[in-house]
Amino acid sequence: MVYQPAENRYESMVYRRCGKSGLMLPAISLGLWHNFGGVDTLENARAMVRRAFDLGITHFDLANNYGPPPGSAEESFGVLFKQDLKPFRDELIVSSKAGYRMWPGPYGEWGSRKNLVASCDQSLRRMGLEYVDIFYSHRPDPETPLEETMGALDYIVRSGRALYAGISSYTPEQTQRAAAILRELGTPCLIHQPSYSMFNRWVEDGLLDVLADEGMGAIVFSPLAQGLLTARYLDGIPEDSRAAKPWGFLRARNITPDKLQKVAQLNDLARERGQTLAEMAIAWILRQPVITSVLVGASSPAQIEDNVGALANLSLSEDELNTIEEILAS
Ligand SMILES: NC(=O)c1ccc[n+]([C@@H]2O[C@H](COP(=O)([O-])OP(=O)(O)OC[C@H]3O[C@@H](n4cnc5c(N)ncnc54)[C@H](OP(=O)(O)O)[C@@H]3O)[C@@H](O)[C@H]2O)c1
């Protein structure tokens, strides 16, 4: 059936300005790292993308290697784009990245101009897009001059392959240098994509300050610690969960009794607030004004609905914030 997006799709989503740029991003964006690959069902992927767009999620985040197999998430998105979203291209922000291993030989990963430009072209072909909205250097490369990697991002933008440039998982110092090089080249660094959640707070140690100073936006990945910061694992490891699957980085051994005890306490606090834990974990991240968007993953439309439900109550009192700190430190 031809997809007709919900007419009220822009009524409840919150859009936040990405740093000092002209671009607004939805406070909640959808990442296609897991559950959109060749091993997954396209119809579930379609249901999630449609539900997300119906809820005002205009931003879909990909990378060359998402799958498995690598590249297949972009291929699936390409099918969904062609069949469902093409008439709405100007309402969408699609991103991709290069930097992790994608093809054999010396040019299939890291930060050379060769890798970034070739990978961007491959991504565009897989997705059937003329351009991506944001193209990222997926990780810093200790061996390639930063000038070359940033020069490649600048070229990718100037050649029309992308509208904006971004970086992911760069340290505060690398971010400052990258921002200075890109500014000099005339293509400002739009955004940084770091990991951030209640269980992973490295960005609070300098990166968020650098982003505020540089006027860059931030979109944070794994905000729910890959599902751990939800009720998903409170009664064991469900068969259809990420931790039960043979691929990916969330393993059963990461779900420790100590973590689960904290999750249970956080879950109680969320319930007192009339929220799910996923909603509270998202609200906790959005308390930081420098963070533009929370980049969630999902395995069902219902999870996307739950996550967007966070917007109904984003305020956290001092008492609640202190209780969260106590639980996390316990
Ligand atoms: N730049 C980078 O290096 C990098 C690295 C990693 C990720 N990312 C990006 O960030 C995106 C998000 O990362 P992530 O998938 O790790 O994020 P996440 O939101 O922390 O974890 C998503 C997983 O949590 C579970 N979940 C989500 N909402 C839920 C809810 N309401 N209730 C219960 N469980 C829920 C689902 O697990 P189940 O599948 O078990 O249901 C889902 O697959 C990726 O798709 C990708 O775009 C970027």
The ligand as an SDF file (V2000), in Angstrom:
LIG
                    3D

 48 52  0  0  0  0  0  0  0  0999 V2000
   28.9910    6.7090   15.7750 N   0  0  0  0  0  0  0  0  0  0  0  0
   29.1750    5.4950   16.2440 C   0  0  0  0  0  0  0  0  0  0  0  0
   30.3010    5.0110   16.3590 O   0  0  0  0  0  0  0  0  0  0  0  0
   27.9680    4.7050   16.6590 C   0  0  0  0  0  0  0  0  0  0  0  0
   28.1040    3.5350   17.4260 C   0  0  0  0  0  0  0  0  0  0  0  0
   26.9460    2.8630   17.8020 C   0  0  0  0  0  0  0  0  0  0  0  0
   25.6930    3.3510   17.4320 C   0  0  0  0  0  0  0  0  0  0  0  0
   25.5940    4.4730   16.6680 N   0  0  0  0  0  0  0  0  0  0  0  0
   24.2960    5.0100   16.2160 C   0  0  0  0  0  0  0  0  0  0  0  0
   23.4400    5.1500   17.3380 O   0  0  0  0  0  0  0  0  0  0  0  0
   22.2220    4.4450   17.1050 C   0  0  0  0  0  0  0  0  0  0  0  0
   21.6420    3.9780   18.3940 C   0  0  0  0  0  0  0  0  0  0  0  0
   22.5510    3.1060   19.0600 O   0  0  0  0  0  0  0  0  0  0  0  0
   21.9560    1.8890   19.8650 P   0  0  0  0  0  0  0  0  0  0  0  0
   21.0970    1.0780   18.9730 O   0  0  0  0  0  0  0  0  0  0  0  0
   23.0560    1.2410   20.5920 O   0  0  0  0  0  0  0  0  0  0  0  0
   21.0120    2.7280   20.8860 O   0  0  0  0  0  0  0  0  0  0  0  0
   20.1670    2.3840   22.1720 P   0  0  0  0  0  0  0  0  0  0  0  0
   18.9440    3.2020   22.0150 O   0  0  0  0  0  0  0  0  0  0  0  0
   21.0120    2.5610   23.3840 O   0  0  0  0  0  0  0  0  0  0  0  0
   19.8030    0.8200   22.0870 O   0  0  0  0  0  0  0  0  0  0  0  0
   18.8080    0.3740   21.2100 C   0  0  0  0  0  0  0  0  0  0  0  0
   18.2490   -0.9630   21.6820 C   0  0  0  0  0  0  0  0  0  0  0  0
   17.6350   -0.7790   22.9460 O   0  0  0  0  0  0  0  0  0  0  0  0
   16.4060   -1.4880   23.0010 C   0  0  0  0  0  0  0  0  0  0  0  0
   15.3180   -0.5090   23.1360 N   0  0  0  0  0  0  0  0  0  0  0  0
   15.1710    0.6650   22.4830 C   0  0  0  0  0  0  0  0  0  0  0  0
   14.0820    1.3210   22.9170 N   0  0  0  0  0  0  0  0  0  0  0  0
   13.5370    0.5430   23.8700 C   0  0  0  0  0  0  0  0  0  0  0  0
   12.4090    0.6810   24.6910 C   0  0  0  0  0  0  0  0  0  0  0  0
   11.6250    1.7690   24.6380 N   0  0  0  0  0  0  0  0  0  0  0  0
   12.1320   -0.3210   25.5830 N   0  0  0  0  0  0  0  0  0  0  0  0
   12.9120   -1.4230   25.6660 C   0  0  0  0  0  0  0  0  0  0  0  0
   14.0190   -1.6140   24.9060 N   0  0  0  0  0  0  0  0  0  0  0  0
   14.3250   -0.6280   24.0100 C   0  0  0  0  0  0  0  0  0  0  0  0
   16.3120   -2.2990   21.7190 C   0  0  0  0  0  0  0  0  0  0  0  0
   16.9370   -3.5330   21.9770 O   0  0  0  0  0  0  0  0  0  0  0  0
   16.3920   -4.9030   21.3710 P   0  0  0  0  0  0  0  0  0  0  0  0
   16.9470   -4.9270   19.9780 O   0  0  0  0  0  0  0  0  0  0  0  0
   16.9930   -5.9200   22.2750 O   0  0  0  0  0  0  0  0  0  0  0  0
   14.9090   -4.8620   21.4010 O   0  0  0  0  0  0  0  0  0  0  0  0
   17.1550   -1.4860   20.7720 C   0  0  0  0  0  0  0  0  0  0  0  0
   17.6720   -2.2550   19.7090 O   0  0  0  0  0  0  0  0  0  0  0  0
   22.6330    3.3420   16.1270 C   0  0  0  0  0  0  0  0  0  0  0  0
   21.5380    2.8050   15.4090 O   0  0  0  0  0  0  0  0  0  0  0  0
   23.5730    4.0960   15.2250 C   0  0  0  0  0  0  0  0  0  0  0  0
   22.8380    4.8820   14.3180 O   0  0  0  0  0  0  0  0  0  0  0  0
   26.7120    5.1560   16.2920 C   0  0  0  0  0  0  0  0  0  0  0  0
  1  2  1  0
  2  3  2  0
  2  4  1  0
  4  5  1  0
  4 48  2  0
  5  6  2  0
  6  7  1  0
  7  8  2  0
  8  9  1  0
  8 48  1  0
  9 10  1  0
  9 46  1  0
 10 11  1  0
 11 12  1  0
 11 44  1  0
 12 13  1  0
 13 14  1  0
 14 15  2  0
 14 16  1  0
 14 17  1  0
 17 18  1  0
 18 19  2  0
 18 20  1  0
 18 21  1  0
 21 22  1  0
 22 23  1  0
 23 24  1  0
 23 42  1  0
 24 25  1  0
 25 26  1  0
 25 36  1  0
 26 27  1  0
 26 35  1  0
 27 28  2  0
 28 29  1  0
 29 30  1  0
 29 35  2  0
 30 31  1  0
 30 32  2  0
 32 33  1  0
 33 34  2  0
 34 35  1  0
 36 37  1  0
 36 42  1  0
 37 38  1  0
 38 39  2  0
 38 40  1  0
 38 41  1  0
 42 43  1  0
 44 45  1  0
 44 46  1  0
 46 47  1  0
M  CHG  2   8   1  16  -1
M  END
$$$$
